[in-house]
Amino acid sequence: SIFFRVFPPPLTMTEVRTLIFDIDDTMYPVSSGFSDHRNGEAVIGRFMVERLGFSSRAEALQLRNEYFQRFHSTLKGLTVATEEGKLSIPFKQEDLGEFWAEHCEFSKYLQPVPAFIEALQSLQAQTSLTFVAFSNSPRKYALRCLDFLGVRAFFPDDHVFGVEDVMPACKPERAAFDKVLNAVGALPEEAVIFEDSMKNIRACKALGMHTVLIHEAAGGEAALLGDVPTTEDPAVDAVLRNIGELRTSLPGLWEQRMPLR
């Protein structure tokens, strides 16, 4: 009827208890260039030459990118490459997180997003929501990112997950998300995921989670993976250009509610 076109009925809302945030290209913008820095010759290329015996950074990147595209995680990719006999020096998982934590130029590329920090402070004060950070990168590196982004205090140690915490699975595998949900005691239908990866968004939607796509611009790891965001995808419940839009775009979270599409 004309009445409902002019005055649409209120959206059905569903209860939310847990917010799960990806880190890379989600908590900071793709345009920062940090993912390109980390995934380039200066960091991962150097690591593979110095620690894994590659003769050149270009050769190293060729293999790393092949496995990264297969597994969406450098750590898991290099683990499998070792198992498949592709590395002359076996990869040790703990080495990658330590190297990234030491050699990534966090202070050059990362800076706090004030609106995101204010939103987390407000949600923490006004709601009983649980915050979780979940990265396909090594845990030690993920913690450094949270430090430089000024949000470490919002994520207790047992609510921060690196890829080692869910191996042998990793995003976008269902087992990886199941492990995180179980660890924090969250039901998928009461959880919201914030992600820049369409494959992760689709996996979470299939689990029954609410999904928020962070889509600032093409680039970063999503482009490297052929996983460029698609805002019209039915698996996407909401779209933010950046994480700083959290409060203005999703005010229902302050009532611990998300609209059902």
BELSUL-V223372 format. One record per helix or strand of 2 or more residues. SS is the DSSP state (@ for helix, = for strand). FROM is the first residue (numbers start at 1). LEN is the number of residues. Records with the same first field share a line. If there is no record, write none. Layout:
# BELSUL-V223372
SS = FROM-LEN  FROM-LEN
This chain:
# BELSUL-V223372
@ = 2-5  30-3  34-5  41-12  57-15  74-10  93-11  106-4  114-13  139-10  152-3  157-3  163-3  174-11  188-3  198-10  220-5  243-7  251-5
= = 13-3  18-4  130-5  160-2  191-5  210-5  238-3  257-3
